Amino acid sequence: MQSAKNVAASAKETAANVAASAVSGKEKAKATVQEKAEKARANSPGEKSLATEMKHEKKREAEEHKQEAQEYNAANKNAVKEAAQHKQETDGGAI
């Protein structure tokens, strides 16, 4: 039974990581589109450069949020595994 809980925890982690990657990808694409729109409206090279800098910052933030989510998901999976193992040890091997 512990194995089934570990498999479920791993599946939940994988699904959550896929979702985090999808959100990150969406935010990065959004930053790129916003940059293109701001560059089209820009009247000077400085404004265009600022638009590019903003895009890079937004992409960095999106990647950072994705990494934080993946770390959180891994911690949750490990907590479930540890709880299942502790229960098995205290129940004498029966879960």
N, C-alpha and C positions, 0 to 999 in steps of 0.2 A: 504494500500500500504506500510505503514511503516513496517508492520509485514513481508511482502515479502522481503523487503530490509534487515531486521534483520535476516531472515532465510538464505538469500543468503550470508550475511556476516559471519554467523556462519558456513555455509557449506564451504566457502572459508577458514576460519580459520582451520576447521577440516582437509581439504585436505592439507593445508600447513603444519599442524602439523604431519600428516601421512608421508608426504614427508621428513620432518626434522627427524623423527624417523627412516625412512628407510635409509637415508644418515648416520645417527649416527650408526645404526646397521652395515652398510657396513664398515664404518671406524673402528669399534671395531673388526669386523671379520678380516679385513685386518691387524690390529695390532697383533692379535693372530697368524695369519699365518706368519707374519714377525718374530715374536718372536720364533716360532718353527724353522724357517729356520736359524735364527741367533744362536739358541741353538745348532742346528745340526752342524754348522760350528765352534762353539766355541771350544777353546782348553783348557780353564781353567774355574773353577767354577766362577771366577770373571766376565768373559765374559758372562756366562750364567745368572748370577745375573743382569748384566747390561741390557741384552736383556729383562728380566722380568720387570725391572724398566721402560724401554722405553715403553713396552706394556702398563703398568699401566698409564703412563703419556699420551699416545696417546688416551687411552680409556677415561681418565678424560677430555681431551680436546674435544673429540667427544661429550661427555655428556654435557659439558659446551656450546658448539655451539648449540646443540639441545635446551637447555633451553633458550638461547638467542633468537633463532628463534621463539620459542613458545611465549615468552614474546612480541616479535615484532608483531607476528600474532594477539595476544590478543589486543594489542594497536590499531592495524589497524581496528579490528572488532569494538572496542569501538568508534573509530573515526567515522566510518560509521554510527553507531547507533546514536551518538550524532548529526551528521550532518542531519540525517533524522528527528530526533526529533526537531531540531532547525528549519528545513524547515517547518515542520508541524505547529509549533507554530507561525512562521512568516506568513504563508499562511492562518492562521485561521482554521487549521484542515484539509485542503485539500492538498494532496500530488499528 
